[in-house]
Amino acid sequence: MAVSNNIIATLNFIAILCSIPIITAGIWLASKPDNECIRWLRWPVLIIGILFLLLALTGFVGAYWNKQGLLAFYLFCNAALIITGLILLILAFVVTRPSGAYSVPGRSYKEYRLGGYSEWLRDHVTDMDHWGNIKSCLSSSSICTKMTQKDSYTADQFFATNISPLQSGCCKPPTACGYQYVNPIMWINPTNPTGDVDCPIWNNDPNQLCYNCDSCKAGLLGNLRKEWRTANVILIVAVVALICLYLIACSAYRNAQTEEIFKRYKQGWT
């Protein structure tokens, strides 16, 4: 096997190993309760991880067995995957840049305003066409009820708990309403029932809670933003690795072509 092919095969074997954390991150994202309720957001990272793995296998096989046609196909797919990854990264950064989170005095957790998030994200996740199905999915999950399965919280203990954005928005009423704490999903006697548009929507029924609230929609977006910001780090590493792999593979492929031409030229003179 030529030196150039050795380089491509070695790099792609390393890339095969590197695809494992990308696929793992995709599975982690797909398994999150909020992503389970928004199906079209579950798969992009997992799909890129699988494509990364298949691409690396193609490059390894083409280089190890010196299949020039397969190597050319590998370089084309590598370029296409780089472009796809860059588009996904740019989209993810743009739509997750704004944050609707705000601090509440006396609370360790934050609360969330729907208007603080990008219009694109609001339109594609929390509009009326989508929210009915998402709300049903969330209410049938254990996102809120599992908060009561732990040791009993006093009010002060609960206020000092770092709950998720989704739990903050969907499982309790906004603090501005002045509800009195009974347990994490039961609140009574609001002292300021007009303090927020979501105040009259709150319901102690575990199937309703604040799933109809704007704060629940904002909490869902807060969860998505947090998770996709984590996934973006892995995507950045993957795209940088793909670019480096592509540049080195292109150079090695050209060298292999030159070696082949020189070999044929030399054979013609012997």
C-alpha positions as CSV (number, residue, x, y, z in Angstrom):
1,M,0.0,0.0,0.0
2,A,1.4,3.4,-1.0
3,V,2.4,5.9,1.6
4,S,-0.4,8.3,0.6
5,N,-3.0,5.5,1.1
6,N,-1.4,4.6,4.4
7,I,-2.0,8.2,5.6
8,I,-5.7,8.2,4.4
9,A,-6.3,4.7,6.0
10,T,-4.8,5.7,9.3
11,L,-6.6,9.0,9.5
12,N,-10.0,7.4,8.7
13,F,-9.4,4.7,11.3
14,I,-9.0,7.5,13.8
15,A,-12.1,9.2,12.4
16,I,-14.1,5.9,13.0
17,L,-13.1,6.1,16.6
18,C,-14.0,9.9,16.7
19,S,-17.5,9.2,15.4
20,I,-18.4,7.3,18.6
21,P,-18.8,10.4,20.8
22,I,-20.8,12.2,18.0
23,I,-23.2,9.2,17.8
24,T,-23.3,9.1,21.6
25,A,-24.2,12.8,21.8
26,G,-26.9,12.2,19.2
27,I,-28.4,9.4,21.2
28,W,-28.3,11.6,24.3
29,L,-30.1,14.4,22.6
30,A,-32.7,12.1,21.1
31,S,-33.4,10.6,24.5
32,K,-34.1,13.9,26.3
33,P,-37.8,14.3,27.2
34,D,-38.2,17.6,25.4
35,N,-36.6,16.3,22.2
36,E,-38.8,13.2,22.4
37,C,-41.7,15.6,22.1
38,I,-40.2,17.4,19.1
39,R,-39.4,14.6,16.8
40,W,-37.8,16.7,14.0
41,L,-35.2,18.0,16.5
42,R,-34.2,14.6,17.7
43,W,-32.1,13.3,14.8
44,P,-29.7,15.8,13.2
45,V,-26.7,15.2,15.4
46,L,-27.3,11.4,15.4
47,I,-27.6,11.4,11.6
48,I,-24.4,13.4,11.2
49,G,-22.6,11.0,13.6
50,I,-23.7,8.0,11.5
51,L,-22.8,9.7,8.3
52,F,-19.4,10.6,9.8
53,L,-18.9,6.9,10.7
54,L,-19.9,5.7,7.2
55,L,-17.7,8.3,5.5
56,A,-14.7,7.2,7.6
57,L,-15.3,3.5,6.8
58,T,-15.5,4.4,3.1
59,G,-12.2,6.3,3.2
60,F,-10.6,3.5,5.1
61,V,-11.7,0.8,2.7
62,G,-10.9,2.8,-0.4
63,A,-7.4,3.6,0.9
64,Y,-6.5,0.2,2.4
65,W,-7.5,-1.7,-0.8
66,N,-6.4,1.1,-3.1
67,K,-9.9,1.7,-4.7
68,Q,-9.4,5.0,-6.5
69,G,-13.0,5.4,-7.5
70,L,-14.1,4.8,-3.9
71,L,-11.6,7.4,-2.7
72,A,-12.9,10.0,-5.1
73,F,-16.5,9.3,-3.9
74,Y,-15.2,9.6,-0.3
75,L,-13.8,13.0,-1.0
76,F,-17.0,14.2,-2.6
77,C,-19.1,13.0,0.4
78,N,-16.6,14.5,2.8
79,A,-17.1,17.9,1.2
80,A,-20.9,17.5,1.2
81,L,-20.9,16.5,4.9
82,I,-18.7,19.5,5.8
83,I,-21.1,21.9,4.1
84,T,-24.1,20.2,5.9
85,G,-22.3,20.4,9.3
86,L,-21.5,24.1,8.8
87,I,-25.1,24.9,7.8
88,L,-26.4,23.1,10.9
89,L,-23.9,24.8,13.1
90,I,-24.7,28.3,11.8
91,L,-28.5,27.6,12.2
92,A,-28.0,26.2,15.7
93,F,-26.0,29.2,16.8
94,V,-28.3,31.8,15.3
95,V,-31.6,30.3,16.7
96,T,-30.2,29.5,20.1
97,R,-28.3,32.8,20.7
98,P,-31.2,34.7,22.4
99,S,-32.2,33.6,25.9
100,G,-35.5,34.1,27.7
101,A,-34.1,33.3,31.1
102,Y,-34.3,35.7,34.0
103,S,-33.4,35.5,37.7
104,V,-36.0,35.6,40.4
105,P,-35.0,36.9,43.9
106,G,-34.9,34.2,46.5
107,R,-34.8,31.4,43.9
108,S,-31.9,29.3,42.7
109,Y,-33.7,28.3,39.5
110,K,-34.4,30.8,36.7
111,E,-37.7,31.5,35.0
112,Y,-38.3,32.0,31.3
113,R,-40.1,34.5,29.0
114,L,-41.3,33.3,25.6
115,G,-40.5,36.6,24.0
116,G,-36.8,36.2,24.8
117,Y,-36.2,33.5,22.2
118,S,-35.7,33.8,18.5
119,E,-38.8,34.2,16.4
120,W,-37.8,31.2,14.2
121,L,-37.6,28.9,17.2
122,R,-40.9,30.1,18.6
123,D,-42.6,29.7,15.3
124,H,-41.3,26.2,14.6
125,V,-41.8,24.8,18.2
126,T,-44.5,26.7,20.1
127,D,-47.0,27.8,17.5
128,M,-50.6,26.5,17.7
129,D,-50.0,23.8,15.0
130,H,-47.3,22.1,17.0
131,W,-48.0,22.9,20.7
132,G,-51.1,20.7,21.1
133,N,-49.1,17.5,20.3
134,I,-46.1,18.7,22.3
135,K,-48.2,19.6,25.3
136,S,-49.9,16.1,25.3
137,C,-46.5,14.5,25.1
138,L,-45.1,16.5,28.0
139,S,-48.1,15.9,30.2
140,S,-47.9,12.2,29.6
141,S,-44.2,12.2,30.6
142,S,-42.7,12.1,34.1
143,I,-41.0,15.5,33.7
144,C,-43.1,17.0,36.5
145,T,-44.3,14.1,38.5
146,K,-40.8,12.8,39.1
147,M,-40.1,16.0,41.1
148,T,-42.5,14.6,43.8
149,Q,-40.8,11.2,43.9
150,K,-37.7,12.4,45.7
151,D,-37.6,13.2,49.4
152,S,-40.2,15.8,50.4
153,Y,-39.1,19.4,49.9
154,T,-39.9,22.2,52.2
155,A,-40.6,25.5,50.4
156,D,-37.1,26.8,51.2
157,Q,-35.5,23.5,50.0
158,F,-37.4,23.7,46.8
159,F,-36.6,27.3,46.1
160,A,-32.9,26.4,46.5
161,T,-33.1,23.5,44.0
162,N,-31.6,23.9,40.6
163,I,-34.5,22.6,38.5
164,S,-34.4,22.4,34.7
165,P,-35.9,25.2,32.5
166,L,-38.7,22.8,31.4
167,Q,-39.6,22.0,35.0
168,S,-39.4,25.7,36.0
169,G,-41.8,26.7,33.2
170,C,-44.2,23.8,33.1
171,C,-44.4,22.2,36.6
172,K,-45.0,25.3,38.7
173,P,-46.7,28.7,38.4
174,P,-44.6,31.9,37.8
175,T,-43.3,33.4,41.0
176,A,-44.9,36.7,40.2
177,C,-48.3,35.1,40.8
178,G,-47.5,34.7,44.6
179,Y,-48.8,31.1,44.9
180,Q,-48.1,29.4,48.1
181,Y,-46.0,26.3,47.9
182,V,-47.5,22.9,49.0
183,N,-45.3,20.6,47.0
184,P,-43.3,20.9,43.7
185,I,-46.5,20.5,41.6
186,M,-49.1,21.8,44.0
187,W,-49.5,25.6,44.6
188,I,-52.4,27.4,46.2
189,N,-53.9,30.9,47.1
190,P,-52.1,33.3,44.7
191,T,-51.6,36.7,46.3
192,N,-51.1,38.4,43.0
193,P,-53.3,36.6,40.4
194,T,-52.8,39.3,37.8
195,G,-49.0,39.4,38.1
196,D,-48.5,37.3,35.0
197,V,-50.7,36.2,32.1
198,D,-50.0,32.6,33.1
199,C,-51.4,33.1,36.7
200,P,-55.0,32.1,36.0
201,I,-53.9,29.3,33.7
202,W,-52.1,27.3,36.5
203,N,-54.0,24.1,37.5
204,N,-53.0,21.7,40.2
205,D,-54.3,18.8,38.1
206,P,-51.0,16.8,37.3
207,N,-52.3,16.5,33.7
208,Q,-52.6,20.2,33.3
209,L,-50.3,22.1,35.6
210,C,-48.8,24.9,33.5
211,Y,-48.7,23.0,30.2
212,N,-50.9,25.7,28.6
213,C,-48.7,28.5,29.9
214,D,-46.3,30.7,27.8
215,S,-43.8,30.0,30.6
216,C,-44.0,26.3,29.7
217,K,-43.2,27.0,26.0
218,A,-40.4,29.3,27.2
219,G,-39.0,26.5,29.5
220,L,-39.1,24.1,26.6
221,L,-37.1,26.5,24.5
222,G,-34.7,27.0,27.4
223,N,-34.1,23.3,27.6
224,L,-33.6,23.0,23.9
225,R,-31.2,25.9,23.9
226,K,-29.1,24.4,26.8
227,E,-28.9,21.0,25.2
228,W,-28.1,22.2,21.7
229,R,-25.4,24.5,23.0
230,T,-23.8,21.4,24.5
231,A,-24.2,19.5,21.2
232,N,-22.7,22.5,19.3
233,V,-19.4,21.9,21.0
234,I,-19.3,18.3,19.7
235,L,-20.4,19.5,16.2
236,I,-17.6,22.1,16.1
237,V,-15.1,19.4,16.9
238,A,-16.6,17.1,14.2
239,V,-16.6,19.8,11.5
240,V,-13.0,20.8,12.3
241,A,-11.9,17.2,12.2
242,L,-13.7,16.7,8.8
243,I,-12.1,19.8,7.3
244,C,-8.6,18.6,8.5
245,L,-9.3,15.1,7.2
246,Y,-10.5,16.4,3.9
247,L,-7.5,18.7,3.3
248,I,-5.0,15.9,4.2
249,A,-6.9,13.3,2.2
250,C,-7.1,15.6,-0.8
251,S,-3.3,16.1,-0.7
252,A,-2.7,12.4,-0.2
253,Y,-5.1,11.5,-3.0
254,R,-3.3,13.9,-5.4
255,N,0.0,12.4,-4.4
256,A,-1.4,8.9,-5.0
257,Q,-2.6,10.0,-8.5
258,T,0.9,11.5,-9.2
259,E,2.5,8.3,-8.1
260,E,0.3,6.2,-10.3
261,I,1.0,8.4,-13.4
262,F,4.8,8.3,-12.6
263,K,4.5,4.5,-12.3
264,R,2.8,4.1,-15.6
265,Y,5.3,6.6,-17.2
266,K,8.2,4.6,-15.9
267,Q,6.7,1.3,-17.1
268,G,6.3,2.7,-20.5
269,W,10.1,3.3,-20.7
270,T,11.1,-0.1,-19.5
